[in-house]
Amino acid sequence: MARRFSQTIKKRITVITSSDIKNAAKNSLISAGTTFRKDQLKTYRAAIKKETNPNARWALEKLLENAAIAEKNRYPLCDDTGIPHVIIEIGNRAKLQENWLQAVQEGIASGLKEMPGRPMAVKGNEVERIEQSKGLYTDPEEVIPAPITVKPISGDGMAITVLLLGGGPEIRAKTYRVFHKRSIDNVLRTASEWLINDVKNLGCTPCVPAIGIGRTHMEASALMLEAMKEGDLLKQSKWEKKITEWINAQKVGPLGLGGSTTALGAFIKIGPARASGVRIVSIRPCCCVEPRRATVVLKNQ
C-alpha cells in the first residue's frame, strides 16, 4: 500500500535529532510534490460545479483525476517537479541536534530521489551552466534547492515547509516598481494587468496569482514566497477576491480552453513600506498544480 503524507505532519520528541529533521524534510518534499492540499481540492470541486463551459469543466475534472492518481501512487503531480524552496521556522525553546541544516539538505536530496524529481540540474561552471553546453546530470539529487530561508518563532519546535516551484510560472513572473498614487487599488490593478498579459500564455491554467509587496526587490520576492506558504484558497481577503475576479474576466479558462475559471484564487502578502512614491511588487502566476506545498512540524516534549 502506498504511503501517504498529510499536508501538515506533527511529531513530538525530546530532542529533535538530525535523523528526525532529515526525514521531515524528505516527507515534506514528497507530500508537496504528490498531493493536493485540502483547500485546492475543495476549490477545484467548487469550480467544476460553477463552470458552464463543457471543455473547461472536462479540463478541471481531468486535473482532479490527475491529482487523485498522483496521491494514490505517490507520483509527481507534474512532469516539471519544480525547484525546492525550503522555509524553516525554529522556536526559541527548540532543542536541535547539531548539523541540523545539513540534515535538511540531505532530506531534500533524499526526497528528490525517492519521489522522484525530474533530473534537470545543469552541469559545468558558471558559463557552461548558463549556456547549458555540458548537458544535464541524470540524478534528481543534483537539483540544488533555492537558498534556504530560516525564521525565528516562539515555541519549542521547528517546522519545515517545502514549496516546489515549476519553470512555466517562473518564466512569467515579474518583480518591478509601481507608483502607488496612494491607492492599493492602483497597485493591485497594475499587478493584475501584468498577470493578464502573461496568464493567457501560461498554458497550465487555472492559476493562483501570488503577490508580494515590499520595499526592495528581494523583500518583495520573499513576501511573494510567504504568500504561497501561508495562502488558503478557502480564506480569501477582499483584495484576493478582486484579483481573482479581474483574472477570470479574461475567460482564458482551464488549459486555455475558455470558460470562467482562469484563476482559482489569489495569495497576497504585504510587508513594511518606506516613504516613497513607489512600491516594489513581485508577482507569480502559480500553475494548475501550485503552490505545491507541505509542512512537517517537529516539537520537543
C-alpha positions in Angstrom: 0.0 0.0 0.0 1.4 3.4 -0.9 2.3 5.6 2.0 0.5 9.0 2.2 1.6 12.1 3.9 -0.8 14.8 5.2 0.0 18.4 4.3 0.9 19.2 7.9 2.5 16.4 10.0 3.2 16.8 13.7 5.6 14.7 15.8 6.6 15.4 19.5 10.1 14.3 20.6 12.6 15.2 23.4 15.4 16.3 21.2 15.0 17.0 17.5 17.7 14.8 16.0 19.4 15.1 12.6 17.5 11.9 11.6 14.2 13.4 12.5 15.0 16.5 10.6 16.2 14.6 7.5 13.0 12.5 7.4 10.8 15.6 8.0 12.4 17.4 5.0 12.1 14.3 2.8 8.5 13.8 3.7 7.6 17.4 3.3 9.1 17.4 -0.2 7.3 14.2 -1.3 4.0 15.4 0.1 4.3 18.7 -1.6 5.1 17.1 -5.0 2.5 14.4 -5.0 -0.6 15.7 -3.0 -3.1 18.5 -3.4 -3.9 20.4 -0.3 -7.5 20.3 1.1 -8.1 23.9 0.0 -7.0 23.0 -3.5 -9.3 20.0 -3.7 -12.4 21.9 -2.4 -11.8 24.9 -4.7 -11.4 22.6 -7.8 -14.7 20.8 -6.9 -16.5 24.1 -6.4 -15.1 25.4 -9.8 -16.4 22.3 -11.5 -19.9 22.9 -10.2 -19.9 26.5 -11.3 -18.2 26.0 -14.7 -20.7 26.2 -17.6 -18.2 25.7 -20.5 -18.1 21.9 -21.2 -14.5 21.9 -22.3 -13.4 23.9 -19.3 -15.3 21.5 -17.0 -13.7 18.5 -18.6 -10.2 20.0 -18.1 -10.9 20.7 -14.4 -12.2 17.1 -13.9 -9.0 15.7 -15.6 -6.8 17.9 -13.3 -8.6 16.5 -10.3 -8.3 12.9 -11.7 -4.5 13.5 -12.2 -4.2 14.7 -8.5 -6.1 11.6 -7.2 -3.7 9.3 -9.2 -0.7 11.2 -8.0 -1.7 10.9 -4.4 -2.7 7.2 -4.5 0.6 6.2 -6.2 2.8 8.9 -4.9 3.6 10.1 -8.4 4.6 13.7 -9.0 1.7 16.0 -9.8 3.5 17.3 -12.9 6.5 16.3 -15.1 8.1 19.6 -14.1 8.7 18.6 -10.5 10.0 22.0 -9.6 12.8 23.6 -7.7 12.6 23.1 -3.9 12.2 26.3 -1.9 12.6 25.5 1.8 11.4 27.6 4.7 12.5 26.6 8.2 10.9 28.1 11.3 12.7 27.4 14.6 11.2 28.0 18.0 13.2 30.0 20.6 13.0 27.0 23.0 13.6 24.3 20.4 16.3 21.7 21.1 18.1 20.7 17.9 20.9 18.3 17.4 23.9 19.9 15.7 24.3 19.6 11.9 20.5 20.2 11.6 20.9 22.3 8.4 23.0 19.6 6.7 20.2 17.2 7.7 17.6 19.4 5.9 19.8 19.4 2.8 20.2 15.6 2.9 16.4 15.2 3.4 15.7 17.3 0.4 18.1 15.3 -1.8 16.6 12.1 -0.5 13.1 13.3 -1.3 14.0 14.2 -4.8 15.5 10.8 -5.4 12.5 8.9 -3.9 9.6 10.9 -5.4 11.5 11.1 -8.0 12.2 14.7 -9.1 13.0 15.4 -12.7 16.7 15.3 -13.4 17.2 18.8 -14.7 20.4 20.1 -12.9 22.8 21.6 -15.4 26.5 20.6 -15.4 29.5 22.8 -15.6 31.0 26.1 -14.4 29.2 29.4 -14.4 29.4 30.0 -18.1 28.7 26.4 -19.0 25.6 26.3 -16.8 24.2 29.5 -18.5 24.9 28.1 -22.0 23.9 24.5 -21.0 26.8 23.3 -23.0 27.8 20.3 -20.8 24.5 18.7 -20.6 22.4 17.6 -17.5 23.0 15.4 -14.5 20.9 12.2 -14.6 20.4 12.1 -10.8 17.5 14.1 -9.3 19.6 14.7 -6.2 21.7 17.1 -8.1 18.8 19.6 -8.2 20.1 22.0 -5.6 17.3 23.8 -3.6 17.0 27.6 -3.7 18.6 29.4 -0.8 17.0 28.2 2.4 15.0 30.7 4.5 15.3 30.4 8.3 12.9 32.3 10.5 12.8 32.5 14.4 9.4 31.9 16.0 8.2 31.3 19.6 7.8 27.8 20.9 9.6 24.5 21.5 9.8 23.1 18.0 10.5 23.6 14.3 8.6 23.5 11.1 9.9 22.6 7.7 7.9 23.8 4.7 8.8 22.8 1.1 7.4 24.6 -1.9 8.1 23.1 -5.3 8.1 25.9 -8.0 7.9 25.0 -11.7 9.5 26.7 -14.6 6.4 27.9 -16.5 5.2 30.3 -13.8 8.8 31.5 -13.3 9.1 32.5 -16.9 6.0 34.7 -16.5 6.8 36.1 -13.0 7.8 39.7 -12.6 9.3 42.0 -9.9 9.1 45.7 -10.6 8.0 49.0 -9.2 4.5 50.5 -9.2 3.7 54.2 -8.5 1.1 53.6 -5.7 -0.7 57.0 -6.1 -1.9 56.5 -2.5 -4.2 53.7 -3.7 -4.0 50.0 -3.1 -6.5 49.6 -5.9 -4.0 51.2 -8.3 -1.1 49.0 -7.1 -3.1 45.7 -7.4 -4.8 46.7 -10.7 -1.3 47.4 -12.1 -0.1 44.0 -10.9 -3.2 42.3 -12.3 -2.5 43.9 -15.7 0.9 42.3 -15.7 -0.7 39.0 -14.9 -3.4 39.3 -17.5 -0.8 39.8 -20.2 1.0 36.6 -19.2 -1.7 34.2 -17.9 -3.1 33.8 -21.4 0.3 32.3 -22.4 0.8 30.2 -19.2 -0.9 27.1 -20.7 -1.4 25.3 -17.4 -4.3 27.3 -16.0 -6.3 27.7 -13.7 -3.6 29.7 -12.0 -3.2 31.1 -8.5 -1.6 34.5 -8.6 0.9 35.1 -5.8 1.8 38.7 -5.0 4.4 40.2 -2.6 4.6 43.9 -1.9 7.7 45.3 -0.1 10.5 47.9 -0.1 13.1 46.1 -2.2 13.1 43.6 -4.9 14.5 40.9 -2.6 11.9 41.7 0.1 9.0 41.7 -2.4 10.1 38.3 -3.7 10.4 36.9 -0.2 6.9 38.2 0.6 5.6 36.5 -2.5 7.1 33.2 -1.3 5.5 33.9 2.1 2.2 34.4 0.3 2.5 31.0 -1.3 3.4 29.4 2.0 0.5 31.0 4.0 -2.2 31.3 1.4 -5.5 29.5 1.7 -8.0 29.3 -1.2 -10.9 28.9 1.2 -9.9 32.1 3.2 -9.7 34.9 0.6 -9.4 38.6 1.5 -11.3 41.3 -0.2 -8.4 42.1 -2.5 -7.5 38.5 -3.2 -11.1 38.0 -4.4 -10.8 41.2 -6.6 -7.7 39.9 -8.3 -9.4 36.6 -8.9 -12.3 38.3 -10.5 -10.1 40.5 -12.7 -8.2 37.5 -14.0 -11.3 35.3 -14.5 -12.9 38.1 -16.6 -10.4 37.3 -19.3 -12.1 34.0 -20.0 -8.8 32.2 -20.7 -10.1 29.2 -18.8 -8.5 25.9 -17.8 -5.6 24.9 -20.0 -6.6 27.9 -22.2 -9.9 26.2 -23.3 -12.1 29.1 -22.3 -14.6 29.3 -19.5 -14.9 31.2 -16.3 -12.1 29.5 -14.3 -8.8 31.2 -15.2 -7.8 31.7 -11.6 -8.8 29.6 -8.5 -7.9 32.4 -6.1 -5.0 34.7 -5.2 -2.5 35.0 -2.4 -1.2 38.4 -1.3 1.4 39.3 1.4 2.2 42.9 2.1 5.3 43.8 4.2 6.7 47.1 5.6 6.7 50.2 3.5 9.1 53.1 3.0 8.4 56.8 2.5 8.3 56.7 -1.3 6.1 57.2 -4.3 6.6 53.6 -5.4 6.0 50.1 -4.1 8.0 47.1 -5.2 5.7 44.3 -6.4 6.6 40.7 -7.1 4.1 38.5 -8.9 4.0 34.9 -9.9 1.1 33.1 -11.7 1.3 29.7 -10.0 0.1 27.0 -12.3 -2.8 24.5 -12.0 -0.9 22.2 -9.5 0.7 25.0 -7.5 1.6 26.2 -5.0 2.9 22.7 -4.3 3.4 23.0 -0.6 3.7 20.8 2.5 4.9 21.4 6.1 6.2 18.9 8.7 6.2 20.1 12.3 8.6 18.6 14.9 8.2 19.5 18.6 10.2 18.9 21.8 8.3 17.3 24.6 
